[in-house]
Amino acid sequence: MRPWNFPIAVYLFLVFVSGGVVGALGYRMYSPPSARSEQRVNPEAWRRQYLDELRTRVNLTPDQVQKMNVILDETDASFNQARDKHHQEIEQIKEDHRAKLRAILTADQLPKYEQFRTERDARMKSSKK
């Protein structure tokens, strides 16, 4: 190898390596790894794990564990109540939308719209399974 070819080879190598680094960083930036598991954790298993971890890391007494169970029950009930209220409000908004849409449709269009809604609802239901 001649002496004047050596720096060119080094520069080409550095360009190649820098391209790999930029490509790897770009890949990580645009498709970061997901920390979320697709599998849902059983609520009872989550609760047991949460209480066990608290018990060991915070040194909870048995009385505190019992009170913690009451707090978790109350919190769960509050979340369920809020979730139910939210779903009811969403359903009301959807029904208002449908009623307004039906009001502007002609008698010929209404059966077609109802057929469309039936098919769409069936598609949505099957895609959630």
Residue pairs with C-beta under 8 A, 6 or more apart in sequence:
1 9
47 72
50 72
51 65
51 68
51 69
51 72
54 60
54 68
55 65
60 68
98 117
101 113
102 110
102 113
105 113
